[in-house]
Amino acid sequence: MKQKSTLSFEEQFKRLEEIVELLDSGDAPLEELLKIFEEGMQLAKSLREFLSKAEQKVIEISGKTKVEEENV
């Protein structure tokens, strides 16, 4: 698998879905499941950070737009 930093948001999300399916199936040895779980937690953190930054950007843009509309 590629490093998470080179994966797009969509690719990271898809990989996280795959990990959830693997963990749900429980078909792998415990050691492998732990490694997969750790990868999933890292992906989840990365996705949360991305969404948080996106939310802040939307708030920033919305605020600028509101101020511009008030000045018109």
C-alpha angles and dihedrals in degrees: 000000000000121000109274091240090066095048121093120235090259093050091049091049092049091050090049089053089051090051092051090052091049092049092046092052093051089201096134130078115272094251091055091046090054092052090048091048090052091050089050092052091051091050092048090052092049091049092048090051091049092049092047091053091046091051091051090050092051090050090049093049092045091051092050091048092050092051091047091050091050090052093054 
